[in-house]
Amino acid sequence: MTTIADRISIAQSRINQAALKCARTPNEIQLLAVSKTKPKEDIIAAYQAGQRKFGENYVQEGEQKITTLRPLYPDIEWHFIGPLQSNKTRVVAEHFDWMHTISRDKIAARLNQQRPSTLAPLNVCIQVNISQESSKSGVALSEVMALAESISSMDNLLLRGLMAIPTATSDIKLQQQEFSQLNNAYQALAHTYSHIDTLSMGMSNDLDSAIENGSTMVRIGSAIFGSRT
Ligand SMILES: *Cc1c(COP(=O)(O)O)cnc(C)c1O
């Protein structure tokens, strides 16, 4: 039986191999361990294996875990990666270190207003809807720059880059095209603003292609913690 520590080390070596294959430095690519629905014991096991960045999708679950684990493990970095309704922004503003899924000015403005002044600015990514499916959240590529400009004027938010969940597809060409469009948008953003260093894309099944196309953070859940019920 493999342990969480084993699976983190497997994920890490997949990242390293993918990076070397396209002549990138492995430590340019961060592993975000997606711990949604998993108990805090699993997070502690991952922490003890050296993992420091964790992703959560649900506001209340995340708040509970952070409140319990922050005093014990203050060097964990907590990333909110789920959809966020405007009436739940305060929890994210008060507890998380990162927020990956900003796609509306209104959400950004609320997070900015609710971020306690005692905390460092909230690190944020703009979520891009690259698949053009109306059911998916995120802004169109053509809207990235306008939202970035608005966020850049908010003192309690620090814009770090882009996040995307590409089309779930076995069409390699489509996948490649989406990743490369995201990378272009990311490069344009980095050209315009300072502190842009995060392209959050790639999961278990598309990690190689994401890394080849400039990803700096891959989000992996079930391959580390097991499947979710
Ligand atoms: C759940 C989730 C992941 C991880 O998915 P797995 O299939 O468990 O690896 C990554 N990114 C986002 C946005 C998610 O919601």
PDBQT file of the ligand as one rigid body, heavy atoms in Angstrom, charges set to zero:
ROOT
HETATM    1  C1  LIG A 301     -10.534  19.135  -7.217  1.00  0.00    +0.000 C 
HETATM    2  C2  LIG A 301      -9.687  20.068  -7.980  1.00  0.00    +0.000 A 
HETATM    3  C3  LIG A 301      -8.403  19.703  -8.388  1.00  0.00    +0.000 A 
HETATM    4  C4  LIG A 301      -7.798  18.338  -8.118  1.00  0.00    +0.000 C 
HETATM    5  O1  LIG A 301      -8.480  17.363  -8.828  1.00  0.00    +0.000 OA
HETATM    6  P1  LIG A 301      -8.024  15.820  -8.742  1.00  0.00    +0.000 P 
HETATM    7  O2  LIG A 301      -8.736  15.202  -9.890  1.00  0.00    +0.000 OA
HETATM    8  O3  LIG A 301      -8.479  15.302  -7.436  1.00  0.00    +0.000 OA
HETATM    9  O4  LIG A 301      -6.562  15.784  -8.881  1.00  0.00    +0.000 OA
HETATM   10  C5  LIG A 301      -7.653  20.647  -9.072  1.00  0.00    +0.000 A 
HETATM   11  N1  LIG A 301      -8.133  21.872  -9.354  1.00  0.00    +0.000 NA
HETATM   12  C6  LIG A 301      -9.366  22.263  -8.975  1.00  0.00    +0.000 A 
HETATM   13  C7  LIG A 301      -9.844  23.625  -9.320  1.00  0.00    +0.000 C 
HETATM   14  C8  LIG A 301     -10.189  21.368  -8.295  1.00  0.00    +0.000 A 
HETATM   15  O5  LIG A 301     -11.415  21.761  -7.937  1.00  0.00    +0.000 OA
ENDROOT
TORSDOF 0
